[in-house]
Each structure stands twice: as C-alpha cells, then as structure tokens.
Amino acid sequence: MKNVLGYEGRKVVITGAASGMGAAAARLLVELGAEVHALDIGEVNAPVAKAIRTDMKNKASIDAALAQLPGEIYALFNCAGVPHPPFSAFDTMMINFVGLKYLTDALLPRIGKGGAIASIASTAGMGWKANLELVRKFLALEGFDAAEAWLKDAPELNADAYGFSKQCLIVYTMTMAGELARRDVRINCISPSPTATAFMDQLTQQVPADAIKLFCPSNGRFAEPAEMGEALVLLNSRLAGFVSGLNMPVDYGYSAEVAMGQRDNLMGI
Ligand SMILES: NC(=O)c1ccc[n+]([C@@H]2O[C@H](COP(=O)([O-])OP(=O)(O)OC[C@H]3O[C@@H](n4cnc5c(N)ncnc54)[C@H](O)[C@@H]3O)[C@@H](O)[C@H]2O)c1
C-alpha cells in the first residue's frame, strides 16, 4: 500500500499555490513525493521543485510559463481564483476561467495515459443548469482572445461574474470528460463551501460575514484550506482512478441539504 495515492516521482502542475487551498495541496503533493511545478502571481513558499510567476489573466504570461513546464506531466491542479468583488467582473472571469481553460487546453497534450486534472469550482457555480445556454455560448468561443473580447462587452456579467466563472468551469469539466476518457485521462472539479483563506478575507470586506455563513454546512464552520487541498489531491490520485466528469461538493453536506429541501436553495442548485 506504499504510494497508494500514486504521486511518488510524478510531475504535477498546480496554479494558485502561493496561498489557501492551492498552497495546502502543493505542500501535500511535495510530501507525497511529487515533482511540483507551481504557477502563481504571488510568491510560493511551499518547497516545490519549481515556482513560476504567472498571471493567469495574461496570455503572454501563461505562454511563458508553458515554455518552462515539463514536456510530460501526470496531473494538473487548477486552484488560482479570485472573488468578485473586490476584483472586477472582467478580471474574475479572466483569472477564474479564461486563463484556466487556456492553460488546461495547452497542457492536455502533455498529460499521458492515466493522468488527471482537478480544478476548484464553487458552490456558487452549482446553479449552472439554469444558465446553460449562456455558459455553452461562452464555451463555444474559440480561444483566449475571443473570450477576452466577448467579456469586454458583457456588462450584464457584473451581477454575478464569480458564479458565471464557476458555472463555466463545472460545465467545461463535464463536457471534457468523455473526450478525455478516450485517452485514459480524467477530469474533475470540487465545489467548496466557504473556506478560511485570503480569498475569504477579501470577500468579507465587501460582503457581511453573516451573509456568507448562510452557505456554511450545518457543522457551523468555515472549512480549512487543507480540507480542500486534500480533496483535490484525492481526486487526481490513483485512489480515484475511475472517477471522471464529477463536480464533487466538498461542503460537509450543504448541497445535499439543499437538494433534500432542508436548506433554502439560495444558489439555484
Ligand atoms: N475560500 C472560499 O471560500 C472559496 C469557496 C469556493 C471556491 N473557492 C475557490 O478556491 C480557489 C482557491 O482560493 P482560496 O480560497 O484558496 O484563496 P487564496 O486567495 O488563498 O488563493 C488564491 C490563489 O490564487 C492566486 N492568484 C490570484 N490571482 C492570480 C492571477 N492573476 N494569476 C495567478 N495566480 C493568481 C493567489 O496568488 C493565491 O495564491 C479559487 O479558485 C476560489 O475561487 C474559494
């Protein structure tokens, strides 16, 4: 049962590794023996093999990172993300989805048989079904530049750019699962409930903490970043080797309670 998770000696790429859930996942991956290549706009303190300063809303910056990443990788962890507010609707969509998809699509040819991708979506994106037409329209745009141009002219997104970024991520994950299964590559995402990270510190300066607590599980607490990092590491591990196309709520039963009518469905899940 040694190396049961299968990361020993494996090359992995992770974004958002400077802080929060991504930092927790990066530390765990290093402990598990992976060769970790970390992309972040901030400084990465985890003892990774290589840290590359990357701005996920900037195509040239992602291209520069791609040029420094290994030719073959086992797994990709998409963790970088920002809240809206305080980030603008445009930047939120660019960082949380457009840059993420650009990086993922570019790395796909480098992910071999048995490899995997895991991203961080959100409970806030779980109402994707009601918005599927717009999400699909956005996903159909060809490439980074077309998505960027569309967003520059989409003022209606200001209302819920964060939710839309995570709806796009969940639908992208589910849409890619079949195609990737033909290549023996898995793709999943997690939807965390509110978690005590720098992201949450930024958000609670804009939105009252009591409003956010409405989305906490019935255990009454915010999750710790490690609890999300561990779920991500599990999903990309050998232990989840037949799991793909899943948006896994990591919310201690919050979305189950919503589905069972035991909690108000504030997110339209
Ligand atoms: N904290 C929560 O309650 C919560 C809930 C659901 C989903 N999420 C999602 O979890 C993910 C991780 O966030 P977190 O809560 O750990 O917050 P965090 O702020 O601690 O970590 C976010 C990371 O993304 C990096 N980042 C931000 N902008 C970037 C850019 N332009 N280019 C590259 N890297 C950039 C940051 O430097 C940081 O390392 C995000 O995608 C977020 O949307 C968070």
The ligand as an SDF file (V2000), in Angstrom:
LIG
                    3D

 44 48  0  0  0  0  0  0  0  0999 V2000
  -12.3270   30.4670    0.0450 N   0  0  0  0  0  0  0  0  0  0  0  0
  -13.5400   30.1060   -0.2920 C   0  0  0  0  0  0  0  0  0  0  0  0
  -14.4900   30.2110    0.4800 O   0  0  0  0  0  0  0  0  0  0  0  0
  -13.7950   29.5020   -1.6460 C   0  0  0  0  0  0  0  0  0  0  0  0
  -15.0230   28.8250   -1.8540 C   0  0  0  0  0  0  0  0  0  0  0  0
  -15.2550   28.2220   -3.1020 C   0  0  0  0  0  0  0  0  0  0  0  0
  -14.2830   28.2770   -4.0770 C   0  0  0  0  0  0  0  0  0  0  0  0
  -13.1030   28.9530   -3.8550 N   0  0  0  0  0  0  0  0  0  0  0  0
  -12.0950   28.9170   -4.9150 C   0  0  0  0  0  0  0  0  0  0  0  0
  -10.9400   28.2990   -4.3700 O   0  0  0  0  0  0  0  0  0  0  0  0
   -9.7980   28.6380   -5.1600 C   0  0  0  0  0  0  0  0  0  0  0  0
   -8.6300   28.9110   -4.2400 C   0  0  0  0  0  0  0  0  0  0  0  0
   -8.8800   30.0690   -3.4950 O   0  0  0  0  0  0  0  0  0  0  0  0
   -8.5240   30.2000   -1.9470 P   0  0  0  0  0  0  0  0  0  0  0  0
   -9.8090   30.2600   -1.2240 O   0  0  0  0  0  0  0  0  0  0  0  0
   -7.5180   29.1740   -1.5840 O   0  0  0  0  0  0  0  0  0  0  0  0
   -7.9440   31.6770   -1.9170 O   0  0  0  0  0  0  0  0  0  0  0  0
   -6.4810   32.2890   -1.8230 P   0  0  0  0  0  0  0  0  0  0  0  0
   -6.6660   33.7430   -2.0800 O   0  0  0  0  0  0  0  0  0  0  0  0
   -5.8390   31.8780   -0.5490 O   0  0  0  0  0  0  0  0  0  0  0  0
   -5.7010   31.6100   -3.0190 O   0  0  0  0  0  0  0  0  0  0  0  0
   -5.8640   32.0240   -4.3620 C   0  0  0  0  0  0  0  0  0  0  0  0
   -4.5300   31.8970   -5.0800 C   0  0  0  0  0  0  0  0  0  0  0  0
   -4.7230   32.3340   -6.4380 O   0  0  0  0  0  0  0  0  0  0  0  0
   -3.6290   33.1770   -6.7770 C   0  0  0  0  0  0  0  0  0  0  0  0
   -3.9930   34.1240   -7.8330 N   0  0  0  0  0  0  0  0  0  0  0  0
   -4.8740   35.1430   -7.7430 C   0  0  0  0  0  0  0  0  0  0  0  0
   -4.8760   35.8440   -8.8950 N   0  0  0  0  0  0  0  0  0  0  0  0
   -3.9870   35.2560   -9.7190 C   0  0  0  0  0  0  0  0  0  0  0  0
   -3.5510   35.5160  -11.0440 C   0  0  0  0  0  0  0  0  0  0  0  0
   -3.9930   36.5650  -11.7380 N   0  0  0  0  0  0  0  0  0  0  0  0
   -2.6330   34.6790  -11.5840 N   0  0  0  0  0  0  0  0  0  0  0  0
   -2.1280   33.6370  -10.8670 C   0  0  0  0  0  0  0  0  0  0  0  0
   -2.4960   33.3490   -9.6150 N   0  0  0  0  0  0  0  0  0  0  0  0
   -3.4150   34.1460   -9.0410 C   0  0  0  0  0  0  0  0  0  0  0  0
   -3.2940   33.8910   -5.4750 C   0  0  0  0  0  0  0  0  0  0  0  0
   -1.9960   34.4900   -5.5040 O   0  0  0  0  0  0  0  0  0  0  0  0
   -3.4310   32.7700   -4.4630 C   0  0  0  0  0  0  0  0  0  0  0  0
   -2.2360   32.0380   -4.3460 O   0  0  0  0  0  0  0  0  0  0  0  0
  -10.2500   29.8110   -6.0280 C   0  0  0  0  0  0  0  0  0  0  0  0
  -10.4470   29.3440   -7.3430 O   0  0  0  0  0  0  0  0  0  0  0  0
  -11.5880   30.2330   -5.4210 C   0  0  0  0  0  0  0  0  0  0  0  0
  -12.4350   30.7890   -6.3900 O   0  0  0  0  0  0  0  0  0  0  0  0
  -12.8590   29.5550   -2.6640 C   0  0  0  0  0  0  0  0  0  0  0  0
  1  2  1  0
  2  3  2  0
  2  4  1  0
  4  5  1  0
  4 44  2  0
  5  6  2  0
  6  7  1  0
  7  8  2  0
  8  9  1  0
  8 44  1  0
  9 10  1  0
  9 42  1  0
 10 11  1  0
 11 12  1  0
 11 40  1  0
 12 13  1  0
 13 14  1  0
 14 15  2  0
 14 16  1  0
 14 17  1  0
 17 18  1  0
 18 19  2  0
 18 20  1  0
 18 21  1  0
 21 22  1  0
 22 23  1  0
 23 24  1  0
 23 38  1  0
 24 25  1  0
 25 26  1  0
 25 36  1  0
 26 27  1  0
 26 35  1  0
 27 28  2  0
 28 29  1  0
 29 30  1  0
 29 35  2  0
 30 31  1  0
 30 32  2  0
 32 33  1  0
 33 34  2  0
 34 35  1  0
 36 37  1  0
 36 38  1  0
 38 39  1  0
 40 41  1  0
 40 42  1  0
 42 43  1  0
M  CHG  2   8   1  16  -1
M  END
$$$$
